[in-house]
Structure formats: structure tokens, C-alpha cells
Amino acid sequence: MCRGSGTPSGMMAVVRVSVRGAVSTASVGFVVIVAGLAAWLGVSQAPPGLPLEPSPWEVVLNTTRAAGPLDFSMVVRSSGTLPGEENSVVRTLGVADFSGFNAQAVTVSRSPGLPAQWIQSLVVGGRSYARFGSDLGGRPRFSGPWIRSAGFSTPPLGALAGSAGTSAIPGPVHLTQLARVTLSEETLTKYLLSSVQVSCPGGAIGRPTTELDRSVAWVDGAGRLRRFETVTVQTFTIPNPGTVRTVTVTSFGPFGATVEVTPPTRVTGPPVPAKVAQQGPFAGCLVTPR
């Protein structure tokens, strides 16, 4: 687990990450990759043999990752006509350190008519673990075993473990400045990211789908991402038409902490196999800038 101080008993191999600043309430996200295709845009094109210049969006992401361990919170709200998507809400709290590939997260998923689903996630040196819990009066009770999980990412900053969330759609992100705003007594610059439409012959659950993404970013005076919002609308055609609208809001900061990360002493199941080459999630899809 990640803690501000102390060494939990029964744990091993403590990894310490010390940076400037203070720690506040934790916040993080466990692989909620249902939204934000536009967030992964940002690969500039250049003639062969010439170095790629980072786009303004890549500069924001790189600056945020380099600022040290950060708290963040993520709220994903989905609504639509498909079963299980009627006003579901997924909330995640945690902390992440991109320089050491360490992170911790607790996620709760709530849908009408279903019990709350809890997940505790942990990344130590790029290795990802997870365990599941039951709801106890609105709080998690984690009694299940730790297992090795395949990946862990914090959209739109990228992956801390595995390959989840690292794929990019070819083409640069264009940032359009919208306004200067004040959030929590801090002046931020609000940007609109270029949006995309993705058409896949066999998308989610094997059904043809069209997805439209629109993203907005709030950046502070130090060039760090402080808030990110993506609205994703998926339209399915056959066998039954349906639409799912997902709004993902992630808040980042404060930055800087003294973090201790300890892997579980006992893990169930074999290690996750080494990475193998695989097609990206948008292979075979038509990506159209909007």
C-alpha cells in the first residue's frame, strides 16, 4: 500500500519516493478506460530520420508526470440504453508516482439494482496487483486475495504498469484556449482538445460502434494538468441500437509527497506473462479528426 509515513507490518520491500511538498487526501484511478480516446492523441508526425518535437499537449503531460507523485480523483458517469449502463458511477481515489512506477488506488462502482463493487489496486516498480472487496455500510471490506493484474493506467497521463491505456491514435492534438478560470482559488487556463470520431466494425462487446470524444483540460501556471474532462458518446447499431454517454472528470494535485509502496506478501496466481506485441484497441477502426 502507499502511505505518507510508517512501515506496515506483514509487508516487504518498501520503496520510498521523497519529493518536495505536502500530502493531502488521496485520489487515483484503476484502469477505467471507457472514455478519453481524444486524450491519447498527441503523436506529432515528422520526416523519417528527424527527431519528433513534442506537441503542446505532450509537453503538458510530460510536465505533469515529472512534477513528482500526485494525488488524483476520477469520477466516471455512464448513462444509456444498454444493460448495466443506466446511470452507473465509478469513483476512484489514489496516488501515483510516474518516475518510480508506483501507485495505489481504491475504486468503487455503483449501478442501480446491483451491490457496490470495490477494487483495491497497487503498483510497485511497474508491477500491478489488485484485490476485490464487498460493501459494508458504504465502505469497502477487502477480504479477498491479492492477484497479479495486467495493467494500471491514469488517463490521460498514461500507464504505470502493463500496456493498458498507452495506445495512441495517430495525429497531433490541437489545443484551443477557451478562457482563464479560477478553481479552488487557483488561476488555470482552460483548453479544448481536438476531438475525434472513431468508427469500428466490431467495437465494444463485438458490435459495430461509432464513438465521438470531446475533451477539455485545465492547466496551471507551472504547465501541469490540474483537471481533465472527457465526454464520450458511443452509438451501437446491430443487433439492437443503443447509445452510451460517458463523462469522465479527473482532478490532479496537490503534487509532491513522501510515499511508501509495499507489495503484498502473498499473491494468488502465476505472474503475468511478459509483454507481447499486440494490436492497439483501435486496429481496424476509422479515426476521423473533428
KATA-V504517 format. One line per field, one symbol per residue. phi: phi as a letter, one per 40 degrees, with the letter a starting at -180 (. if undefined). psi: psi as a letter, one per 40 degrees, with the letter a starting at -180 (. if undefined). Layout:
phi = ???
psi = ???
This chain:
phi = .bbcagbccgbafcbbbbachbbbdcaaacfbbcahdccccicccaddgbcccccdccccccccccchdbcabbbbbbaibcdgbcfcbbbbbiabbccbfbaaabbbbbbdgbccbbbbbabbfgbbbaabbbcbggbcbcbcccbcbcaabbdcchcbagbcgccbcdhccbbbcbabbbbfgbcbbcbccdcbbbbbcacdfgbdabbbbbbbbbbcccgccbaabbbbbbbbbbcbcabbbbbbbbbbhcbgabbbbbcccbbcgccccdcbcacccbcgbcbbcb
psi = ihidiihiieiighhhhhiiaiiahihahhggfeifdddeiehiiiiheiihhhiddddddddddeeiiiiiihhhhiiaeiheegfihhhhiaiihddefiiiihhhhhiheiihhihhihhhfehhiiiiiihgfeiihheiiiihidihighedaidiaeheeiihhiihhhhhdihihhffhhihhihihiihhhhdgbhfeihihhhhhihihhaeeeihdihhhhhhhhicidhiihhhhhhhhhiiiihihhhhhiidhhhiiihiiiihiiieeheihhhi.
